[in-house]
Amino acid sequence: MKKFLYSKKAAPYVFILPFVLTFAVFWVIPLAKSGVMSMEKILPGQTEFIGAVNFKRLFSDRVFKVAVINSFKYMLFTLLLLIPIPMLMACMVNSKLVTGKIKGFFKSSLFIPALTSVVVAGTIFRLIFGEMDTALMNRFIGVFDFEPIKWLKGAATGFAALLSLACWRWFGVNMMYFLSGLQSIPEDYYEAASIDGASTWQKFIKITVPQLKPTIIYVLTISIYGGLAMFTESYMLWQGNNSPQNIGLTIVGYLYRQGIEKNDMGYASAVGVVLLVIVLVVNIIQLMATGMFKKEKK
């Protein structure tokens, strides 16, 4: 046994064994089980194999299509808001124009929302976008003589509230990712560019963005997953999984509705399998588009 543990060939496998076991127990086995359940009709104490019936039902389900559209819309808007703006903000904070104390203030103040529980944040935002005249947003638009709005009962205004919550929570996190990426760019590149007479914009396009490419792709990947898998924010904002006209329903929300609220576990598993396929396809396309599968030139 001692000889095996001290073996150079066995050591790498011993080190990665905890990860492999964890991955198998908490990911691979549940995934395989969900795949099997998606082809079953599951009732209390009774399971029946029904093949692809759940998937056929899913693709003709109008409410599921609404959930898919809502999830994609949320994902696209969060990508547009939570990648370029935090990157520019990180560049500004990382520049020599900002002093050390101000840098520390930005880092801490923008990261605090990420530490806040989504339950607390959702409750606060529900109050901010409340129907009453005294709600913060209604008081704010009242300054400009606008009538109070029922924010969470309209599709556009409810979506704006949801995006506000997402931006408030994840802006600082993404900014921290970009700040970490900026630390790894050698200062010599900028000095050489300055000697050649490059402008600030040219340095940003020719040096900062290419050097930040791995960070951008990482943030893009987790943002796509986070956008398509969003559920808790919507659940807390509408105080449940039943928003008016399903304006806040997402794919995970629909999975929760079918599996937990209606106890139709087979159909909910089919929703989960389709969500997995969607996330994989979207992420593989973006990785191919950003050249992550291309071999580096020697």
Sequence and secondary structure as in RCSB ss.txt:
>XXXX:A:sequence
MKKFLYSKKAAPYVFILPFVLTFAVFWVIPLAKSGVMSMEKILPGQTEFIGAVNFKRLFSDRVFKVAVINSFKYM
LFTLLLLIPIPMLMACMVNSKLVTGKIKGFFKSSLFIPALTSVVVAGTIFRLIFGEMDTALMNRFIGVFDFEPIK
WLKGAATGFAALLSLACWRWFGVNMMYFLSGLQSIPEDYYEAASIDGASTWQKFIKITVPQLKPTIIYVLTISIY
GGLAMFTESYMLWQGNNSPQNIGLTIVGYLYRQGIEKNDMGYASAVGVVLLVIVLVVNIIQLMATGMFKKEKK
>XXXX:A:secstr
 HHHHT TTTHHHHHHHHHHHHHIIIIIHHHHHHHHHTTEEEETTEEEE TTHHHHHHHT HHHHHHHHHHHHHH
HHHHHHHSHHHHHHHHHHHSTTS HHHHHHHHHHHHHHHHS HHHHHHHHHHHT SSTTSHHHHHHHTTT     
GGGSHHHHHHHHHHHHHHHHHHHHHHHHHHHHHTS HHHHHHHHHTT  HHHHIIIIIHHHTHHHHHHHHHHHHH
HHHT  HHHHHHTTSS  GGGTT  HHHHHHIIIIIS  HHHHHHHHHHHHHHHHHHHHHHHHHTTTTS    
